[in-house]
Amino acid sequence: MRSQWECLLQNLGEWQGSFTHFSPAGEQLEDIPSVLNLEQVNDNQTVRLTLRRFPPNQPVKEQVLEFTNIGRNIMFCDSGAFSQGSMQWAPFSQFGAELALIEGNRRLRLVQMFNRERQLSSLTLIREQLAGINAPECPLLTWEQLLGEWQGEAVTMYPDLRSPETYATHLKLQQQDNNHLVQQLRFGTGTSVRTITSTARIDGSMLYFDQSTLPVQVLLLPDGASSNCPREIKPGHRFVLEVGWLYQPNHRQRLIRSYSDKGELLSLTLVKEEKVKTS
């Protein structure tokens, strides 16, 4: 298994793409072209990040950061996928996280932000590919593309740096009627296998899982992406922040930040899954 620093290095290069801002309801607000360069400097002891954004009819916005180690608020997976953000949710404070997936010469990142009233306030989808690569973008994700059975492998990492856990996953998504989907998720190994069944209400590009005490929304986004999070964080409830990426018709990745009922970050899980049966 790679060190956290070695995992960071999987992201080296010049990434060209854009920052697309969405409202919580899924309305696209703006799309800003970007170039992010991640390079090693100082005899490879430092990683320098240079981000340039090109807002229409405005000066270029540039940000430069340098890293010599990995902070506690960011965790990397072997593939180079990573997540950074709030380690602890607290009432009356802004809260959010970035979740980033990487596949070959392409990256997909999602930032989910919550306001001081605990409500989801903004989403930013960042689609990137290495300079010189003209890979076609995936189409807007639809719920029909997700129907069927998916088998995969999950790796869960912990902020306290204990050994990661690896286990099998099985996801089954079926259409119940014109307005509802039924999802069954099974994960774990041996006697610790868990099965969770839930129903989603379909509303355009939004899936609402609103039968529990903590309603969750899944927003279907461009480039095969999806955003999964609560509409509002409630004290005393466990919750997750998740990005999904259907980067090929039968292959998907998901990255999940899990929080306790006290708002403490528990783990980061990367799931890689393959569709094995269509619905």
DAJOHU-V452063 format. One record per residue. N is the residue number from 0. RES is the residue in one small letter. PHI is phi in radians with two decimals (999 if undefined). D_CENTER is the distance of its C-alpha to the mean C-alpha in whole Angstrom. Layout:
n=N res=RES phi=PHI d_center=D_CENTER
n=N res=RES phi=PHI d_center=D_CENTER
//
This chain:
n=0 res=m phi=999 d_center=22
n=1 res=r phi=-1.24 d_center=21
n=2 res=s phi=-1.25 d_center=21
n=3 res=q phi=-1.04 d_center=18
n=4 res=w phi=-1.14 d_center=20
n=5 res=e phi=-1.12 d_center=21
n=6 res=c phi=-1.17 d_center=17
n=7 res=l phi=-0.99 d_center=17
n=8 res=l phi=-1.17 d_center=19
n=9 res=q phi=-1.15 d_center=17
n=10 res=n phi=-1.75 d_center=16
n=11 res=l phi=-1.08 d_center=20
n=12 res=g phi=2.31 d_center=21
n=13 res=e phi=-1.78 d_center=21
n=14 res=w phi=-1.83 d_center=18
n=15 res=q phi=-1.84 d_center=19
n=16 res=g phi=-3.07 d_center=17
n=17 res=s phi=-2.78 d_center=16
n=18 res=f phi=-1.82 d_center=15
n=19 res=t phi=-1.91 d_center=15
n=20 res=h phi=-1.71 d_center=15
n=21 res=f phi=-2.17 d_center=15
n=22 res=s phi=-1.32 d_center=17
n=23 res=p phi=-1.01 d_center=15
n=24 res=a phi=-1.50 d_center=18
n=25 res=g phi=1.70 d_center=16
n=26 res=e phi=-1.36 d_center=19
n=27 res=q phi=-1.29 d_center=18
n=28 res=l phi=-1.75 d_center=20
n=29 res=e phi=-2.84 d_center=20
n=30 res=d phi=-2.33 d_center=19
n=31 res=i phi=-2.03 d_center=20
n=32 res=p phi=-1.02 d_center=20
n=33 res=s phi=-2.59 d_center=19
n=34 res=v phi=-2.35 d_center=20
n=35 res=l phi=-2.08 d_center=19
n=36 res=n phi=-1.98 d_center=21
n=37 res=l phi=-2.07 d_center=20
n=38 res=e phi=-2.43 d_center=24
n=39 res=q phi=-1.60 d_center=26
n=40 res=v phi=-2.38 d_center=29
n=41 res=n phi=0.94 d_center=32
n=42 res=d phi=0.96 d_center=32
n=43 res=n phi=1.14 d_center=29
n=44 res=q phi=-1.57 d_center=29
n=45 res=t phi=-2.31 d_center=26
n=46 res=v phi=-1.94 d_center=23
n=47 res=r phi=-1.87 d_center=23
n=48 res=l phi=-1.91 d_center=21
n=49 res=t phi=-2.11 d_center=22
n=50 res=l phi=-1.97 d_center=20
n=51 res=r phi=-2.07 d_center=22
n=52 res=r phi=-2.06 d_center=21
n=53 res=f phi=-2.13 d_center=24
n=54 res=p phi=-1.13 d_center=24
n=55 res=p phi=-1.03 d_center=27
n=56 res=n phi=1.04 d_center=30
n=57 res=q phi=-2.39 d_center=29
n=58 res=p phi=-1.10 d_center=30
n=59 res=v phi=-1.10 d_center=27
n=60 res=k phi=-1.80 d_center=25
n=61 res=e phi=-2.10 d_center=24
n=62 res=q phi=-2.33 d_center=23
n=63 res=v phi=-2.17 d_center=24
n=64 res=l phi=-2.27 d_center=22
n=65 res=e phi=-2.24 d_center=24
n=66 res=f phi=-2.21 d_center=23
n=67 res=t phi=-2.06 d_center=25
n=68 res=n phi=-2.72 d_center=23
n=69 res=i phi=-1.80 d_center=19
n=70 res=g phi=-1.30 d_center=19
n=71 res=r phi=-1.20 d_center=18
n=72 res=n phi=-1.48 d_center=15
n=73 res=i phi=-2.33 d_center=13
n=74 res=m phi=-2.25 d_center=13
n=75 res=f phi=-1.95 d_center=13
n=76 res=c phi=-1.72 d_center=13
n=77 res=d phi=-0.97 d_center=16
n=78 res=s phi=-1.25 d_center=14
n=79 res=g phi=1.82 d_center=13
n=80 res=a phi=-1.02 d_center=9
n=81 res=f phi=-2.70 d_center=9
n=82 res=s phi=-2.55 d_center=8
n=83 res=q phi=-2.42 d_center=11
n=84 res=g phi=2.69 d_center=12
n=85 res=s phi=-1.15 d_center=14
n=86 res=m phi=-1.47 d_center=16
n=87 res=q phi=-2.54 d_center=18
n=88 res=w phi=-1.52 d_center=18
n=89 res=a phi=-2.44 d_center=21
n=90 res=p phi=-1.01 d_center=23
n=91 res=f phi=1.12 d_center=24
n=92 res=s phi=-2.30 d_center=22
n=93 res=q phi=-1.23 d_center=19
n=94 res=f phi=-2.62 d_center=15
n=95 res=g phi=3.05 d_center=12
n=96 res=a phi=-2.78 d_center=9
n=97 res=e phi=-1.92 d_center=7
n=98 res=l phi=-2.19 d_center=4
n=99 res=a phi=-2.25 d_center=6
n=100 res=l phi=-2.00 d_center=7
n=101 res=i phi=-2.36 d_center=11
n=102 res=e phi=-2.54 d_center=13
n=103 res=g phi=1.10 d_center=17
n=104 res=n phi=-1.66 d_center=17
n=105 res=r phi=-2.19 d_center=14
n=106 res=r phi=-2.29 d_center=11
n=107 res=l phi=-2.39 d_center=8
n=108 res=r phi=-2.20 d_center=6
n=109 res=l phi=-2.39 d_center=5
n=110 res=v phi=-1.99 d_center=8
n=111 res=q phi=-1.96 d_center=9
n=112 res=m phi=-2.17 d_center=13
n=113 res=f phi=-2.10 d_center=15
n=114 res=n phi=-1.53 d_center=19
n=115 res=r phi=-1.21 d_center=22
n=116 res=e phi=-1.59 d_center=23
n=117 res=r phi=1.33 d_center=19
n=118 res=q phi=-1.68 d_center=18
n=119 res=l phi=-1.03 d_center=15
n=120 res=s phi=-1.99 d_center=16
n=121 res=s phi=-2.82 d_center=14
n=122 res=l phi=-2.32 d_center=11
n=123 res=t phi=-2.22 d_center=11
n=124 res=l phi=-1.78 d_center=10
n=125 res=i phi=-2.06 d_center=11
n=126 res=r phi=-1.91 d_center=12
n=127 res=e phi=-2.45 d_center=14
n=128 res=q phi=-2.52 d_center=17
n=129 res=l phi=-1.10 d_center=19
n=130 res=a phi=-0.98 d_center=23
n=131 res=g phi=1.56 d_center=25
n=132 res=i phi=-1.80 d_center=23
n=133 res=n phi=-1.88 d_center=23
n=134 res=a phi=-1.27 d_center=21
n=135 res=p phi=-1.17 d_center=20
n=136 res=e phi=-1.40 d_center=17
n=137 res=c phi=-1.24 d_center=16
n=138 res=p phi=-1.26 d_center=18
n=139 res=l phi=-0.95 d_center=16
n=140 res=l phi=-1.19 d_center=14
n=141 res=t phi=-2.13 d_center=17
n=142 res=w phi=-1.17 d_center=17
n=143 res=e phi=-1.08 d_center=20
n=144 res=q phi=-1.16 d_center=18
n=145 res=l phi=-1.61 d_center=16
n=146 res=l phi=-1.10 d_center=20
n=147 res=g phi=2.16 d_center=21
n=148 res=e phi=-2.02 d_center=21
n=149 res=w phi=-2.16 d_center=18
n=150 res=q phi=-2.03 d_center=19
n=151 res=g phi=-2.78 d_center=17
n=152 res=e phi=-2.29 d_center=16
n=153 res=a phi=-2.01 d_center=14
n=154 res=v phi=-2.15 d_center=14
n=155 res=t phi=-1.87 d_center=14
n=156 res=m phi=-1.96 d_center=15
n=157 res=y phi=-2.20 d_center=17
n=158 res=p phi=-1.09 d_center=17
n=159 res=d phi=-1.46 d_center=21
n=160 res=l phi=1.19 d_center=21
n=161 res=r phi=-1.15 d_center=22
n=162 res=s phi=-1.07 d_center=22
n=163 res=p phi=-1.13 d_center=19
n=164 res=e phi=-1.95 d_center=19
n=165 res=t phi=-2.10 d_center=19
n=166 res=y phi=-2.72 d_center=19
n=167 res=a phi=-1.45 d_center=19
n=168 res=t phi=-2.28 d_center=17
n=169 res=h phi=-2.48 d_center=19
n=170 res=l phi=-2.15 d_center=17
n=171 res=k phi=-2.18 d_center=20
n=172 res=l phi=-2.18 d_center=20
n=173 res=q phi=-2.20 d_center=23
n=174 res=q phi=-1.48 d_center=24
n=175 res=q phi=-1.49 d_center=27
n=176 res=d phi=-2.73 d_center=28
n=177 res=n phi=-1.11 d_center=28
n=178 res=n phi=-2.08 d_center=26
n=179 res=h phi=-2.45 d_center=24
n=180 res=l phi=-2.10 d_center=22
n=181 res=v phi=-2.03 d_center=22
n=182 res=q phi=-2.03 d_center=19
n=183 res=q phi=-2.16 d_center=20
n=184 res=l phi=-2.04 d_center=18
n=185 res=r phi=-2.15 d_center=20
n=186 res=f phi=-2.67 d_center=19
n=187 res=g phi=1.96 d_center=21
n=188 res=t phi=-2.37 d_center=24
n=189 res=g phi=0.99 d_center=28
n=190 res=t phi=-1.38 d_center=29
n=191 res=s phi=-1.73 d_center=25
n=192 res=v phi=-1.17 d_center=24
n=193 res=r phi=-2.09 d_center=22
n=194 res=t phi=-2.19 d_center=22
n=195 res=i phi=-2.15 d_center=20
n=196 res=t phi=-2.00 d_center=22
n=197 res=s phi=-2.56 d_center=20
n=198 res=t phi=-2.09 d_center=21
n=199 res=a phi=-1.99 d_center=20
n=200 res=r phi=-1.64 d_center=22
n=201 res=i phi=-1.53 d_center=21
n=202 res=d phi=-2.46 d_center=21
n=203 res=g phi=1.13 d_center=21
n=204 res=s phi=-1.59 d_center=17
n=205 res=m phi=-2.08 d_center=16
n=206 res=l phi=-1.98 d_center=16
n=207 res=y phi=-1.87 d_center=18
n=208 res=f phi=-1.69 d_center=18
n=209 res=d phi=-2.03 d_center=21
n=210 res=q phi=-1.60 d_center=23
n=211 res=s phi=-1.67 d_center=22
n=212 res=t phi=-1.29 d_center=23
n=213 res=l phi=-2.16 d_center=19
n=214 res=p phi=-1.04 d_center=19
n=215 res=v phi=-2.17 d_center=15
n=216 res=q phi=-2.12 d_center=14
n=217 res=v phi=-2.02 d_center=12
n=218 res=l phi=-1.74 d_center=12
n=219 res=l phi=-1.55 d_center=12
n=220 res=l phi=-2.19 d_center=12
n=221 res=p phi=-1.06 d_center=14
n=222 res=d phi=1.08 d_center=13
n=223 res=g phi=1.27 d_center=12
n=224 res=a phi=-1.57 d_center=9
n=225 res=s phi=-2.55 d_center=8
n=226 res=s phi=-2.05 d_center=7
n=227 res=n phi=-2.16 d_center=8
n=228 res=c phi=-2.92 d_center=10
n=229 res=p phi=-1.19 d_center=14
n=230 res=r phi=-1.31 d_center=16
n=231 res=e phi=-2.61 d_center=18
n=232 res=i phi=-1.46 d_center=18
n=233 res=k phi=-2.02 d_center=21
n=234 res=p phi=-0.98 d_center=23
n=235 res=g phi=1.49 d_center=23
n=236 res=h phi=-2.12 d_center=20
n=237 res=r phi=-1.20 d_center=18
n=238 res=f phi=-2.72 d_center=14
n=239 res=v phi=-2.28 d_center=10
n=240 res=l phi=-2.04 d_center=7
n=241 res=e phi=-2.47 d_center=5
n=242 res=v phi=-2.03 d_center=3
n=243 res=g phi=-2.12 d_center=6
n=244 res=w phi=-2.54 d_center=8
n=245 res=l phi=-1.53 d_center=12
n=246 res=y phi=-1.50 d_center=13
n=247 res=q phi=-2.43 d_center=16
n=248 res=p phi=-0.93 d_center=18
n=249 res=n phi=-2.07 d_center=18
n=250 res=h phi=-2.32 d_center=15
n=251 res=r phi=-2.49 d_center=12
n=252 res=q phi=-2.12 d_center=9
n=253 res=r phi=-2.39 d_center=6
n=254 res=l phi=-2.22 d_center=5
n=255 res=i phi=-2.29 d_center=6
n=256 res=r phi=-1.69 d_center=8
n=257 res=s phi=-1.92 d_center=12
n=258 res=y phi=-2.09 d_center=14
n=259 res=s phi=-1.39 d_center=18
n=260 res=d phi=-1.21 d_center=21
n=261 res=k phi=-1.75 d_center=22
n=262 res=g phi=1.45 d_center=18
n=263 res=e phi=-1.61 d_center=18
n=264 res=l phi=-1.13 d_center=15
n=265 res=l phi=-1.70 d_center=16
n=266 res=s phi=-2.90 d_center=13
n=267 res=l phi=-2.24 d_center=10
n=268 res=t phi=-2.17 d_center=10
n=269 res=l phi=-1.84 d_center=9
n=270 res=v phi=-2.00 d_center=11
n=271 res=k phi=-2.05 d_center=12
n=272 res=e phi=-2.37 d_center=15
n=273 res=e phi=-2.25 d_center=17
n=274 res=k phi=-1.29 d_center=19
n=275 res=v phi=-1.92 d_center=23
n=276 res=k phi=-2.74 d_center=24
n=277 res=t phi=-1.50 d_center=24
n=278 res=s phi=-1.44 d_center=25
//
